[in-house]
Amino acid sequence: MTDTIQEVQRTSFAAMPISEKVQRAVADQGWETPTPIQALALPELLDGEDVVGLAQTGSGKTAAFAIPLIESLDAKPRGVQALVLVPTRELAAQAATEISSLSKYNPVRPVVLCGGVGIGPQIKALRNRSTSVVVGTPGRILDHLQRGTLHLNAVRYLVLDEADRMLDMGFAPDVGRILSHTPEKERQTALFSATMPGEIRGMVKRHMRSPRYLTVKSEAPTVDTVEQVYYRMDGRDKTRALRALIDAEKDPVTIVFRRTKHGATKLHRQLEKSGYKVALLHGGKSQSQRTKTLEGFSRGRTSILVATNVASRGLDIPNVSHVFNYDLPEDTETYVHRIGRTARAGKEGVAVTLVGEAEVRDFEKIRRSLPVEVRQSRLPRSA
């Protein structure tokens, strides 16, 4: 059965069957009304149903699976009771932080298992008899399973977040192996994805029990608060154009996307040399470096973040005023996720795409596939 957002009546968190301690934590967040995906998913998950939720990043789905996860935990049994699988280290850190925040009055301390950091402290954390929740990426989770340092035979609540991206990153075999280590019949499963390709439908059929399909129509390409513009130019002039556009704004908070680590590093060096407060984020950074970079950007110590697509999904950084596609996104979905880093929580934002002569045809394909106009504009004279 499929539910759509039109079938869900507006409700409040206070009216939901949530424990008093979680209600207090929700109130501390300043939340009164659930987002559409929360309004759909929370009743089903709290009722013990398997759920397939189709929703974009930034829709509030972390809380949609975190609240039922917290409510499902039993203080008596030993072992890992809940497992959250995500595609990236940043998503793992964010999910763990949200679980901790929402369980503040009856603390749950998730163990985060991701690559890019030493495995020793993770093994030590897993030996703690009170460990009941694990959040991690498929590669590192599988590593622990193979080492015998992680056991999932007690898992009763499983989350697959950003499932389509996990498959895009080649994690499908790892996910299948991980699920084989969990109890199939006794396990409740929540799968969240922005899209529903055939491979995910197969995963749902193999590993889930008569799930409820919950669909929230994506607003990412059509949000009124994102102004979408593009500029045509010689590809060699992009850095100069970028600087002119940034300089034309008043105190912009900007994410600039490049396709490769090399390209991002080169642009970061150029902007830093020109005196901009700029940070760099890509998959080659260690977890501690990435965390420090994002914290500095979120707190205003830097105002420009040059990044690869590692920053295009899952990162909820408030107050980003501008997103620049320095390099053209690979496809429409990547474009949508990149521009979704601005105009968060109802604020306004600008998405700018710099289109080199060799990119015109590819950009036109993306532009035609969007339901809103991406208008062409002229560069400031200083460019």
WOTARA-V198965 format. One record per backbone hydrogen bond with DSSP energy under -0.5 kcal/mol. NH is the residue of the N-H (numbers start at 1). CO is the residue of the C=O. If there is no record, write none. Layout:
nh co
NH CO
NH CO
This chain:
nh co
3 213
5 215
7 4
8 5
9 7
13 32
15 12
16 13
18 16
23 19
24 20
25 21
26 22
27 23
28 24
29 25
29 26
30 27
31 26
39 35
40 36
41 37
42 38
44 40
45 41
46 42
47 43
48 45
49 44
50 209
51 189
52 212
53 51
53 191
54 52
54 214
55 53
55 193
59 56
64 60
65 61
66 62
67 63
69 65
70 66
71 67
72 68
73 69
73 70
79 129
80 151
81 79
81 132
82 132
83 157
84 134
85 83
85 159
86 136
92 88
93 89
94 90
95 91
96 92
97 93
98 94
99 95
100 96
101 97
102 98
103 99
104 101
106 103
110 108
111 133
112 110
113 111
113 135
114 112
117 114
122 118
123 119
124 120
125 121
126 122
127 123
128 125
131 128
134 82
135 111
136 84
137 113
138 86
141 137
142 138
143 139
144 140
145 141
146 142
147 143
148 144
149 144
150 144
155 152
156 81
157 81
158 188
159 83
160 190
161 85
161 159
163 192
166 162
167 163
168 164
169 165
170 167
171 166
175 171
176 172
177 173
178 174
179 175
180 176
181 178
182 179
183 152
187 183
188 156
190 158
191 51
192 160
193 53
200 197
201 197
202 198
203 199
204 200
205 201
206 202
207 203
208 204
210 208
212 50
213 1
213 211
214 52
214 212
215 3
215 213
216 54
217 215
222 219
223 219
226 223
227 225
227 349
228 226
229 227
229 351
230 375
231 353
233 355
237 234
238 235
241 237
242 238
243 239
244 240
245 241
246 242
247 243
248 244
249 246
251 249
254 252
254 303
255 322
256 305
257 255
257 324
258 307
264 260
265 261
266 262
267 263
268 264
269 265
270 266
271 267
272 268
273 269
274 270
275 272
276 271
278 276
279 304
281 306
285 282
287 116
290 286
291 287
292 288
293 289
294 290
295 291
296 292
297 293
298 294
299 295
300 297
301 296
302 296
303 277
304 277
305 254
306 279
306 304
307 256
307 305
308 281
311 308
312 309
316 314
317 315
318 316
320 317
321 253
321 319
322 253
323 350
324 255
325 323
325 352
326 257
326 324
327 257
335 331
336 332
337 333
338 334
339 335
340 336
341 338
342 339
343 320
343 348
346 343
347 344
349 225
350 321
351 227
352 323
352 350
353 229
354 325
355 231
355 353
356 354
357 233
359 356
360 357
363 359
364 360
365 361
366 362
367 363
368 364
369 365
370 366
370 367
375 228
375 373
377 230
383 380
